[in-house]
Amino acid sequence: MTARASGLIVDIEGTRRFVAASLAIRAVQRPPVTPVPGAPLGIALVDGLVVPVLELGPDPAELLLCQVQGQLVALAGIRVVRSGLFRTLEDAVELDGKRIRVLDVEAELRSLEQRVGAVRLGEVP
């Protein structure tokens, strides 16, 4: 039997990535995002909650609300292409015969944390 994974295929600047349903809560129309001074992220009000927003690309249409390690985070600059069950291939899924790599949301957050730490330490202008 072929292994399958449920989730979303998103487009980030012309590159498609898979986000597992275990992380993705839902896609919402992008509300105004307020930049956080001195930090490489923004914040937005989503369903009455202030949520950190990680910009992954320039697409202004949607935010993908995710829960990572018990915390809500919104991914911006994405466009949801498709949702459903997809055949798994090692570190990817298959869509229309093409290999779609998994978007490592936790790695994106670690990268953000490193950049925020660098800003706090004065390492990044």
N, CA, C and O atoms as CSV, one atom per row, in Angstrom:
chain,resi,resn,atom,element,x,y,z
A,1,MET,N,N,0.838,-1.185,0.000
A,1,MET,CA,C,0.000,0.000,0.000
A,1,MET,C,C,0.886,1.253,0.000
A,1,MET,O,O,1.896,1.303,0.701
A,2,THR,N,N,0.508,2.243,-0.776
A,2,THR,CA,C,1.266,3.479,-0.896
A,2,THR,C,C,0.987,4.388,0.292
A,2,THR,O,O,-0.167,4.611,0.657
A,3,ALA,N,N,2.066,4.917,0.899
A,3,ALA,CA,C,1.899,5.849,2.026
A,3,ALA,C,C,1.401,7.182,1.496
A,3,ALA,O,O,1.793,7.635,0.421
A,4,ARG,N,N,0.526,7.796,2.279
A,4,ARG,CA,C,-0.039,9.086,1.898
A,4,ARG,C,C,0.062,10.052,3.066
A,4,ARG,O,O,0.054,9.656,4.232
A,5,ALA,N,N,0.158,11.321,2.721
A,5,ALA,CA,C,0.211,12.379,3.733
A,5,ALA,C,C,-0.855,13.411,3.406
A,5,ALA,O,O,-1.063,13.753,2.242
A,6,SER,N,N,-1.528,13.904,4.433
A,6,SER,CA,C,-2.540,14.932,4.214
A,6,SER,C,C,-1.935,16.304,4.486
A,6,SER,O,O,-1.111,16.473,5.384
A,7,GLY,N,N,-2.366,17.280,3.687
A,7,GLY,CA,C,-1.857,18.619,3.896
A,7,GLY,C,C,-2.166,19.532,2.740
A,7,GLY,O,O,-3.102,19.309,1.972
A,8,LEU,N,N,-1.348,20.580,2.631
A,8,LEU,CA,C,-1.545,21.619,1.625
A,8,LEU,C,C,-0.308,21.730,0.732
A,8,LEU,O,O,0.823,21.569,1.191
A,9,ILE,N,N,-0.543,22.005,-0.528
A,9,ILE,CA,C,0.532,22.402,-1.431
A,9,ILE,C,C,0.433,23.917,-1.528
A,9,ILE,O,O,-0.622,24.456,-1.862
A,10,VAL,N,N,1.537,24.605,-1.234
A,10,VAL,CA,C,1.560,26.064,-1.305
A,10,VAL,C,C,2.595,26.499,-2.326
A,10,VAL,O,O,3.559,25.785,-2.605
A,11,ASP,N,N,2.375,27.688,-2.880
A,11,ASP,CA,C,3.316,28.286,-3.813
A,11,ASP,C,C,3.995,29.451,-3.107
A,11,ASP,O,O,3.332,30.332,-2.559
A,12,ILE,N,N,5.332,29.446,-3.128
A,12,ILE,CA,C,6.132,30.532,-2.558
A,12,ILE,C,C,7.064,31.014,-3.661
A,12,ILE,O,O,8.052,30.353,-3.981
A,13,GLU,N,N,6.753,32.144,-4.227
A,13,GLU,CA,C,7.563,32.728,-5.299
A,13,GLU,C,C,7.845,31.734,-6.429
A,13,GLU,O,O,8.973,31.633,-6.911
A,14,GLY,N,N,6.806,31.004,-6.843
A,14,GLY,CA,C,6.952,30.081,-7.956
A,14,GLY,C,C,7.456,28.695,-7.587
A,14,GLY,O,O,7.570,27.827,-8.452
A,15,THR,N,N,7.757,28.479,-6.326
A,15,THR,CA,C,8.211,27.165,-5.859
A,15,THR,C,C,7.111,26.545,-5.008
A,15,THR,O,O,6.582,27.179,-4.095
A,16,ARG,N,N,6.782,25.322,-5.315
A,16,ARG,CA,C,5.735,24.631,-4.545
A,16,ARG,C,C,6.346,23.843,-3.399
A,16,ARG,O,O,7.395,23.213,-3.535
A,17,ARG,N,N,5.654,23.898,-2.258
A,17,ARG,CA,C,6.071,23.177,-1.063
A,17,ARG,C,C,4.844,22.541,-0.421
A,17,ARG,O,O,3.717,22.996,-0.615
A,18,PHE,N,N,5.084,21.483,0.345
A,18,PHE,CA,C,4.029,20.763,1.057
A,18,PHE,C,C,4.072,21.135,2.532
A,18,PHE,O,O,5.137,21.145,3.150
A,19,VAL,N,N,2.901,21.443,3.091
A,19,VAL,CA,C,2.765,21.702,4.533
A,19,VAL,C,C,1.804,20.657,5.082
A,19,VAL,O,O,0.658,20.566,4.643
A,20,ALA,N,N,2.274,19.871,6.044
A,20,ALA,CA,C,1.474,18.795,6.614
A,20,ALA,C,C,0.249,19.340,7.345
A,20,ALA,O,O,0.295,20.406,7.958
A,21,ALA,N,N,-0.839,18.588,7.266
A,21,ALA,CA,C,-2.074,18.975,7.956
A,21,ALA,C,C,-1.874,19.027,9.467
A,21,ALA,O,O,-2.616,19.721,10.163
A,22,SER,N,N,-0.887,18.307,9.980
A,22,SER,CA,C,-0.613,18.336,11.423
A,22,SER,C,C,-0.098,19.702,11.871
A,22,SER,O,O,-0.160,20.023,13.058
A,23,LEU,N,N,0.410,20.512,10.937
A,23,LEU,CA,C,0.888,21.863,11.246
A,23,LEU,C,C,-0.100,22.943,10.817
A,23,LEU,O,O,-0.318,23.916,11.539
A,24,ALA,N,N,-0.688,22.770,9.652
A,24,ALA,CA,C,-1.555,23.796,9.075
A,24,ALA,C,C,-2.913,23.788,9.757
A,24,ALA,O,O,-3.579,22.756,9.833
A,25,ILE,N,N,-3.309,24.944,10.247
A,25,ILE,CA,C,-4.639,25.064,10.841
A,25,ILE,C,C,-5.632,25.494,9.771
A,25,ILE,O,O,-6.652,24.841,9.551
A,26,ARG,N,N,-5.312,26.621,9.099
A,26,ARG,CA,C,-6.156,27.067,7.996
A,26,ARG,C,C,-5.526,28.254,7.297
A,26,ARG,O,O,-4.665,28.940,7.849
A,27,ALA,N,N,-5.966,28.481,6.085
A,27,ALA,CA,C,-5.545,29.658,5.327
A,27,ALA,C,C,-6.617,30.724,5.507
A,27,ALA,O,O,-7.813,30.432,5.490
A,28,VAL,N,N,-6.169,31.965,5.678
A,28,VAL,CA,C,-7.093,33.085,5.843
A,28,VAL,C,C,-6.685,34.203,4.892
A,28,VAL,O,O,-5.526,34.310,4.490
A,29,GLN,N,N,-7.665,35.034,4.544
A,29,GLN,CA,C,-7.337,36.221,3.756
A,29,GLN,C,C,-6.401,37.070,4.592
A,29,GLN,O,O,-6.618,37.258,5.789
A,30,ARG,N,N,-5.358,37.582,3.956
A,30,ARG,CA,C,-4.325,38.309,4.687
A,30,ARG,C,C,-4.870,39.617,5.275
A,30,ARG,O,O,-5.329,40.496,4.545
A,31,PRO,N,N,-4.810,39.729,6.607
A,31,PRO,CA,C,-5.165,40.995,7.238
A,31,PRO,C,C,-3.951,41.931,7.175
A,31,PRO,O,O,-2.880,41.515,6.735
A,32,PRO,N,N,-4.104,43.178,7.605
A,32,PRO,CA,C,-2.926,44.052,7.672
A,32,PRO,C,C,-1.861,43.442,8.592
A,32,PRO,O,O,-2.170,42.931,9.668
A,33,VAL,N,N,-0.614,43.505,8.150
A,33,VAL,CA,C,0.512,42.992,8.941
A,33,VAL,C,C,1.349,44.193,9.360
A,33,VAL,O,O,1.780,44.993,8.529
A,34,THR,N,N,1.569,44.301,10.664
A,34,THR,CA,C,2.356,45.397,11.214
A,34,THR,C,C,3.786,44.931,11.429
A,34,THR,O,O,4.005,43.943,12.131
A,35,PRO,N,N,4.775,45.616,10.841
A,35,PRO,CA,C,6.168,45.236,11.079
A,35,PRO,C,C,6.532,45.444,12.552
A,35,PRO,O,O,6.042,46.368,13.201
A,36,VAL,N,N,7.390,44.579,13.059
A,36,VAL,CA,C,7.904,44.725,14.414
A,36,VAL,C,C,9.248,45.444,14.296
A,36,VAL,O,O,10.181,44.908,13.698
A,37,PRO,N,N,9.359,46.664,14.864
A,37,PRO,CA,C,10.613,47.418,14.742
A,37,PRO,C,C,11.815,46.618,15.243
A,37,PRO,O,O,11.800,46.061,16.341
A,38,GLY,N,N,12.847,46.575,14.417
A,38,GLY,CA,C,14.077,45.890,14.797
A,38,GLY,C,C,14.026,44.378,14.703
A,38,GLY,O,O,14.940,43.696,15.166
A,39,ALA,N,N,12.960,43.843,14.104
A,39,ALA,CA,C,12.849,42.384,13.993
A,39,ALA,C,C,12.392,42.013,12.581
A,39,ALA,O,O,11.657,42.771,11.947
A,40,PRO,N,N,12.820,40.859,12.093
A,40,PRO,CA,C,12.457,40.436,10.734
A,40,PRO,C,C,11.116,39.695,10.676
A,40,PRO,O,O,11.001,38.666,10.010
A,41,LEU,N,N,10.108,40.220,11.372
A,41,LEU,CA,C,8.787,39.622,11.338
A,41,LEU,C,C,7.752,40.695,11.567
A,41,LEU,O,O,8.080,41.842,11.870
A,42,GLY,N,N,6.498,40.313,11.418
A,42,GLY,CA,C,5.406,41.222,11.680
A,42,GLY,C,C,4.416,40.562,12.613
A,42,GLY,O,O,4.613,39.433,13.060
A,43,ILE,N,N,3.347,41.287,12.900
A,43,ILE,CA,C,2.253,40.729,13.698
A,43,ILE,C,C,0.951,41.082,12.999
A,43,ILE,O,O,0.856,42.091,12.300
A,44,ALA,N,N,-0.051,40.232,13.198
A,44,ALA,CA,C,-1.363,40.467,12.611
A,44,ALA,C,C,-2.430,39.998,13.591
A,44,ALA,O,O,-2.202,39.108,14.410
A,45,LEU,N,N,-3.585,40.613,13.487
A,45,LEU,CA,C,-4.734,40.216,14.289
A,45,LEU,C,C,-5.542,39.208,13.487
A,45,LEU,O,O,-6.102,39.542,12.443
A,46,VAL,N,N,-5.601,37.960,13.981
A,46,VAL,CA,C,-6.325,36.883,13.308
A,46,VAL,C,C,-7.294,36.274,14.312
A,46,VAL,O,O,-6.876,35.714,15.326
A,47,ASP,N,N,-8.585,36.385,14.029
A,47,ASP,CA,C,-9.617,35.845,14.922
A,47,ASP,C,C,-9.457,36.338,16.355
A,47,ASP,O,O,-9.655,35.575,17.301
A,48,GLY,N,N,-9.104,37.603,16.519
A,48,GLY,CA,C,-8.967,38.189,17.848
A,48,GLY,C,C,-7.654,37.893,18.540
A,48,GLY,O,O,-7.458,38.305,19.683
A,49,LEU,N,N,-6.754,37.191,17.881
A,49,LEU,CA,C,-5.448,36.867,18.462
A,49,LEU,C,C,-4.347,37.602,17.712
A,49,LEU,O,O,-4.387,37.702,16.485
A,50,VAL,N,N,-3.368,38.114,18.446
A,50,VAL,CA,C,-2.191,38.701,17.821
A,50,VAL,C,C,-1.235,37.552,17.513
A,50,VAL,O,O,-0.817,36.815,18.406
A,51,VAL,N,N,-0.898,37.415,16.230
A,51,VAL,CA,C,-0.112,36.272,15.758
A,51,VAL,C,C,1.159,36.784,15.083
A,51,VAL,O,O,1.098,37.712,14.277
A,52,PRO,N,N,2.319,36.184,15.407
A,52,PRO,CA,C,3.533,36.550,14.671
A,52,PRO,C,C,3.423,36.087,13.214
A,52,PRO,O,O,2.880,35.021,12.922
A,53,VAL,N,N,3.948,36.912,12.316
A,53,VAL,CA,C,3.858,36.626,10.885
A,53,VAL,C,C,5.266,36.523,10.312
A,53,VAL,O,O,6.069,37.449,10.426
A,54,LEU,N,N,5.544,35.399,9.704
A,54,LEU,CA,C,6.821,35.145,9.048
A,54,LEU,C,C,6.623,35.301,7.544
A,54,LEU,O,O,5.879,34.534,6.932
A,55,GLU,N,N,7.285,36.292,6.946
A,55,GLU,CA,C,7.160,36.551,5.509
A,55,GLU,C,C,8.073,35.592,4.742
A,55,GLU,O,O,9.291,35.608,4.914
A,56,LEU,N,N,7.466,34.759,3.895
A,56,LEU,CA,C,8.239,33.818,3.082
A,56,LEU,C,C,8.347,34.263,1.631
A,56,LEU,O,O,9.194,33.767,0.889
A,57,GLY,N,N,7.498,35.192,1.225
A,57,GLY,CA,C,7.507,35.667,-0.149
A,57,GLY,C,C,6.633,36.887,-0.287
A,57,GLY,O,O,6.074,37.363,0.702
A,58,PRO,N,N,6.500,37.414,-1.516
A,58,PRO,CA,C,5.792,38.670,-1.724
A,58,PRO,C,C,4.282,38.548,-1.951
A,58,PRO,O,O,3.599,39.571,-1.993
A,59,ASP,N,N,3.742,37.346,-2.098
A,59,ASP,CA,C,2.319,37.196,-2.412
A,59,ASP,C,C,1.466,37.748,-1.272
A,59,ASP,O,O,1.576,37.281,-0.138
A,60,PRO,N,N,0.617,38.738,-1.558
A,60,PRO,CA,C,-0.127,39.408,-0.495
A,60,PRO,C,C,-1.489,38.801,-0.165
A,60,PRO,O,O,-2.195,39.347,0.683
A,61,ALA,N,N,-1.883,37.715,-0.787
A,61,ALA,CA,C,-3.260,37.252,-0.697
A,61,ALA,C,C,-3.621,36.528,0.597
A,61,ALA,O,O,-4.690,36.779,1.153
A,62,GLU,N,N,-2.767,35.644,1.087
A,62,GLU,CA,C,-3.171,34.751,2.170
A,62,GLU,C,C,-2.133,34.689,3.289
A,62,GLU,O,O,-0.958,35.010,3.114
A,63,LEU,N,N,-2.629,34.261,4.436
A,63,LEU,CA,C,-1.766,33.823,5.534
A,63,LEU,C,C,-2.116,32.376,5.799
A,63,LEU,O,O,-3.288,32.002,5.760
A,64,LEU,N,N,-1.113,31.560,6.068
A,64,LEU,CA,C,-1.355,30.189,6.474
A,64,LEU,C,C,-1.076,30.114,7.959
A,64,LEU,O,O,0.065,30.240,8.402
A,65,LEU,N,N,-2.131,29.909,8.718
A,65,LEU,CA,C,-2.018,29.822,10.169
A,65,LEU,C,C,-1.555,28.411,10.527
A,65,LEU,O,O,-2.189,27.429,10.141
A,66,CYS,N,N,-0.455,28.316,11.261
A,66,CYS,CA,C,0.115,27.024,11.641
A,66,CYS,C,C,0.296,26.966,13.155
A,66,CYS,O,O,0.399,27.993,13.825
A,67,GLN,N,N,0.332,25.754,13.672
A,67,GLN,CA,C,0.668,25.567,15.078
A,67,GLN,C,C,1.942,24.728,15.122
A,67,GLN,O,O,1.972,23.576,14.686
A,68,VAL,N,N,2.992,25.345,15.663
A,68,VAL,CA,C,4.296,24.708,15.718
A,68,VAL,C,C,4.757,24.706,17.169
A,68,VAL,O,O,4.883,25.760,17.792
A,69,GLN,N,N,5.006,23.522,17.694
A,69,GLN,CA,C,5.447,23.365,19.080
A,69,GLN,C,C,4.538,24.123,20.034
A,69,GLN,O,O,5.004,24.776,20.968
A,70,GLY,N,N,3.230,24.031,19.787
A,70,GLY,CA,C,2.241,24.640,20.668
A,70,GLY,C,C,2.025,26.128,20.468
A,70,GLY,O,O,1.236,26.730,21.197
A,71,GLN,N,N,2.703,26.745,19.499
A,71,GLN,CA,C,2.576,28.181,19.266
A,71,GLN,C,C,1.965,28.448,17.901
A,71,GLN,O,O,2.259,27.760,16.924
A,72,LEU,N,N,1.106,29.465,17.852
A,72,LEU,CA,C,0.549,29.888,16.573
A,72,LEU,C,C,1.535,30.784,15.854
A,72,LEU,O,O,2.173,31.643,16.463
A,73,VAL,N,N,1.654,30.578,14.559
A,73,VAL,CA,C,2.476,31.427,13.702
A,73,VAL,C,C,1.794,31.472,12.341
A,73,VAL,O,O,1.224,30.480,11.888
A,74,ALA,N,N,1.856,32.621,11.699
A,74,ALA,CA,C,1.268,32.760,10.373
A,74,ALA,C,C,2.383,32.868,9.343
A,74,ALA,O,O,3.349,33.608,9.528
A,75,LEU,N,N,2.235,32.126,8.264
A,75,LEU,CA,C,3.173,32.198,7.150
A,75,LEU,C,C,2.555,33.088,6.078
A,75,LEU,O,O,1.441,32.840,5.618
A,76,ALA,N,N,3.282,34.115,5.690
A,76,ALA,CA,C,2.805,35.050,4.669
A,76,ALA,C,C,3.626,34.872,3.402
A,76,ALA,O,O,4.698,34.267,3.420
A,77,GLY,N,N,3.105,35.409,2.300
A,77,GLY,CA,C,3.817,35.300,1.030
A,77,GLY,C,C,3.613,33.956,0.373
A,77,GLY,O,O,4.406,33.534,-0.468
A,78,ILE,N,N,2.539,33.285,0.766
A,78,ILE,CA,C,2.225,31.979,0.198
A,78,ILE,C,C,0.870,32.046,-0.496
A,78,ILE,O,O,0.064,32.942,-0.245
A,79,ARG,N,N,0.646,31.089,-1.362
A,79,ARG,CA,C,-0.666,30.927,-1.991
A,79,ARG,C,C,-0.980,29.436,-1.954
A,79,ARG,O,O,-0.184,28.626,-2.429
A,80,VAL,N,N,-2.115,29.068,-1.404
A,80,VAL,CA,C,-2.500,27.659,-1.351
A,80,VAL,C,C,-2.919,27.219,-2.746
A,80,VAL,O,O,-3.781,27.829,-3.378
A,81,VAL,N,N,-2.289,26.146,-3.210
A,81,VAL,CA,C,-2.553,25.615,-4.544
A,81,VAL,C,C,-3.553,24.463,-4.478
A,81,VAL,O,O,-4.465,24.373,-5.300
A,82,ARG,N,N,-3.375,23.590,-3.498
A,82,ARG,CA,C,-4.230,22.412,-3.387
A,82,ARG,C,C,-4.154,21.842,-1.982
A,82,ARG,O,O,-3.155,22.003,-1.281
A,83,SER,N,N,-5.225,21.174,-1.585
A,83,SER,CA,C,-5.225,20.443,-0.317
A,83,SER,C,C,-5.682,19.024,-0.594
A,83,SER,O,O,-6.370,18.760,-1.580
A,84,GLY,N,N,-5.290,18.107,0.292
A,84,GLY,CA,C,-5.729,16.732,0.113
A,84,GLY,C,C,-4.731,15.724,0.621
A,84,GLY,O,O,-3.872,16.032,1.447
A,85,LEU,N,N,-4.859,14.498,0.109
A,85,LEU,CA,C,-3.943,13.404,0.420
A,85,LEU,C,C,-2.979,13.254,-0.746
A,85,LEU,O,O,-3.382,13.249,-1.909
A,86,PHE,N,N,-1.703,13.131,-0.417
A,86,PHE,CA,C,-0.670,13.050,-1.451
A,86,PHE,C,C,0.229,11.853,-1.172
A,86,PHE,O,O,0.516,11.526,-0.020
A,87,ARG,N,N,0.666,11.209,-2.242
A,87,ARG,CA,C,1.593,10.077,-2.114
A,87,ARG,C,C,2.915,10.602,-1.583
A,87,ARG,O,O,3.427,11.609,-2.072
A,88,THR,N,N,3.475,9.916,-0.573
A,88,THR,CA,C,4.728,10.367,0.030
A,88,THR,C,C,5.933,9.760,-0.682
A,88,THR,O,O,5.899,8.621,-1.146
A,89,LEU,N,N,7.000,10.558,-0.753
A,89,LEU,CA,C,8.279,10.169,-1.348
A,89,LEU,C,C,9.382,10.675,-0.425
A,89,LEU,O,O,9.763,11.841,-0.529
A,90,GLU,N,N,9.895,9.869,0.450
A,90,GLU,CA,C,10.961,10.256,1.388
A,90,GLU,C,C,10.666,11.609,2.032
A,90,GLU,O,O,9.827,11.676,2.930
A,91,ASP,N,N,11.332,12.701,1.604
A,91,ASP,CA,C,11.137,14.024,2.208
A,91,ASP,C,C,10.254,14.912,1.343
A,91,ASP,O,O,10.400,16.135,1.342
A,92,ALA,N,N,9.329,14.286,0.600
A,92,ALA,CA,C,8.500,15.035,-0.337
A,92,ALA,C,C,7.163,14.317,-0.515
A,92,ALA,O,O,6.935,13.235,0.025
A,93,VAL,N,N,6.288,14.959,-1.292
A,93,VAL,CA,C,5.049,14.329,-1.730
A,93,VAL,C,C,4.988,14.459,-3.246
A,93,VAL,O,O,5.762,15.203,-3.848
A,94,GLU,N,N,4.059,13.727,-3.854
A,94,GLU,CA,C,3.916,13.772,-5.299
A,94,GLU,C,C,2.624,14.481,-5.674
A,94,GLU,O,O,1.566,14.205,-5.109
A,95,LEU,N,N,2.719,15.395,-6.629
A,95,LEU,CA,C,1.552,16.084,-7.164
A,95,LEU,C,C,1.692,16.114,-8.678
A,95,LEU,O,O,2.659,16.661,-9.208
A,96,ASP,N,N,0.732,15.528,-9.364
A,96,ASP,CA,C,0.734,15.504,-10.833
A,96,ASP,C,C,2.063,14.998,-11.391
A,96,ASP,O,O,2.579,15.532,-12.373
A,97,GLY,N,N,2.612,13.959,-10.751
A,97,GLY,CA,C,3.855,13.360,-11.219
A,97,GLY,C,C,5.108,14.134,-10.838
A,97,GLY,O,O,6.210,13.742,-11.221
A,98,LYS,N,N,4.962,15.223,-10.093
A,98,LYS,CA,C,6.112,16.035,-9.695
A,98,LYS,C,C,6.378,15.891,-8.206
A,98,LYS,O,O,5.463,15.728,-7.399
A,99,ARG,N,N,7.655,15.957,-7.870
A,99,ARG,CA,C,8.105,15.873,-6.475
A,99,ARG,C,C,7.987,17.259,-5.833
A,99,ARG,O,O,8.562,18.231,-6.322
A,100,ILE,N,N,7.234,17.334,-4.731
A,100,ILE,CA,C,7.033,18.588,-3.994
A,100,ILE,C,C,7.672,18.422,-2.620
A,100,ILE,O,O,7.213,17.626,-1.800
A,101,ARG,N,N,8.733,19.179,-2.381
A,101,ARG,CA,C,9.446,19.066,-1.108
A,101,ARG,C,C,8.620,19.636,0.040
A,101,ARG,O,O,7.799,20.535,-0.144
A,102,VAL,N,N,8.859,19.092,1.219
A,102,VAL,CA,C,8.182,19.536,2.429
A,102,VAL,C,C,8.748,20.887,2.855
A,102,VAL,O,O,9.963,21.082,2.857
A,103,LEU,N,N,7.866,21.820,3.216
A,103,LEU,CA,C,8.288,23.090,3.792
A,103,LEU,C,C,8.564,22.828,5.266
A,103,LEU,O,O,7.653,22.481,6.017
A,104,ASP,N,N,9.800,22.989,5.678
A,104,ASP,CA,C,10.190,22.754,7.066
A,104,ASP,C,C,9.882,24.017,7.875
A,104,ASP,O,O,10.733,24.893,8.029
A,105,VAL,N,N,8.665,24.093,8.382
A,105,VAL,CA,C,8.207,25.272,9.107
A,105,VAL,C,C,9.047,25.480,10.363
A,105,VAL,O,O,9.366,26.618,10.707
A,106,GLU,N,N,9.406,24.411,11.044
A,106,GLU,CA,C,10.236,24.542,12.249
A,106,GLU,C,C,11.600,25.133,11.915
A,106,GLU,O,O,12.113,25.953,12.676
A,107,ALA,N,N,12.197,24.737,10.800
A,107,ALA,CA,C,13.493,25.305,10.387
A,107,ALA,C,C,13.340,26.783,10.049
A,107,ALA,O,O,14.221,27.582,10.366
A,108,GLU,N,N,12.238,27.156,9.412
A,108,GLU,CA,C,11.983,28.567,9.111
A,108,GLU,C,C,11.905,29.373,10.411
A,108,GLU,O,O,12.429,30.484,10.493
A,109,LEU,N,N,11.252,28.810,11.417
A,109,LEU,CA,C,11.139,29.499,12.709
A,109,LEU,C,C,12.486,29.591,13.416
A,109,LEU,O,O,12.797,30.612,14.029
A,110,ARG,N,N,13.286,28.527,13.335
A,110,ARG,CA,C,14.628,28.582,13.935
A,110,ARG,C,C,15.467,29.661,13.260
A,110,ARG,O,O,16.200,30.391,13.927
A,111,SER,N,N,15.360,29.757,11.952
A,111,SER,CA,C,16.085,30.790,11.216
A,111,SER,C,C,15.632,32.177,11.664
A,111,SER,O,O,16.453,33.076,11.846
A,112,LEU,N,N,14.336,32.342,11.837
A,112,LEU,CA,C,13.797,33.620,12.318
A,112,LEU,C,C,14.324,33.928,13.713
A,112,LEU,O,O,14.729,35.056,13.992
A,113,GLU,N,N,14.320,32.927,14.591
A,113,GLU,CA,C,14.816,33.135,15.957
A,113,GLU,C,C,16.283,33.549,15.944
A,113,GLU,O,O,16.692,34.398,16.737
A,114,GLN,N,N,17.080,32.962,15.053
A,114,GLN,CA,C,18.489,33.342,14.948
A,114,GLN,C,C,18.624,34.779,14.472
A,114,GLN,O,O,19.460,35.530,14.976
A,115,ARG,N,N,17.791,35.166,13.489
A,115,ARG,CA,C,17.842,36.547,13.002
A,115,ARG,C,C,17.387,37.530,14.067
A,115,ARG,O,O,17.969,38.606,14.208
A,116,VAL,N,N,16.343,37.167,14.825
A,116,VAL,CA,C,15.874,38.038,15.911
A,116,VAL,C,C,16.959,38.158,16.977
A,116,VAL,O,O,17.200,39.251,17.489
A,117,GLY,N,N,17.610,37.057,17.316
A,117,GLY,CA,C,18.703,37.091,18.283
A,117,GLY,C,C,19.844,37.951,17.801
A,117,GLY,O,O,20.437,38.696,18.581
A,118,ALA,N,N,20.162,37.855,16.503
A,118,ALA,CA,C,21.239,38.663,15.940
A,118,ALA,C,C,20.886,40.152,15.992
A,118,ALA,O,O,21.748,40.990,16.256
A,119,VAL,N,N,19.621,40.473,15.739
A,119,VAL,CA,C,19.190,41.863,15.818
A,119,VAL,C,C,19.338,42.365,17.239
A,119,VAL,O,O,19.805,43.484,17.457
A,120,ARG,N,N,18.951,41.562,18.199
A,120,ARG,CA,C,19.061,41.957,19.610
A,120,ARG,C,C,20.496,42.187,20.015
A,120,ARG,O,O,20.791,43.052,20.841
A,121,LEU,N,N,21.391,41.407,19.429
A,121,LEU,CA,C,22.811,41.534,19.763
A,121,LEU,C,C,23.500,42.614,18.935
A,121,LEU,O,O,24.687,42.882,19.124
A,122,GLY,N,N,22.761,43.231,18.024
A,122,GLY,CA,C,23.339,44.269,17.201
A,122,GLY,C,C,24.173,43.766,16.048
A,122,GLY,O,O,24.955,44.522,15.472
A,123,GLU,N,N,24.017,42.489,15.696
A,123,GLU,CA,C,24.824,41.905,14.621
A,123,GLU,C,C,24.261,42.204,13.236
A,123,GLU,O,O,24.995,42.183,12.248
A,124,VAL,N,N,22.978,42.478,13.163
A,124,VAL,CA,C,22.332,42.744,11.884
A,124,VAL,C,C,21.779,44.152,11.921
A,124,VAL,O,O,21.097,44.515,12.879
A,125,PRO,N,N,22.055,44.965,10.895
A,125,PRO,CA,C,21.535,46.352,10.911
A,125,PRO,C,C,20.019,46.380,10.848
A,125,PRO,O,O,19.421,47.456,10.852
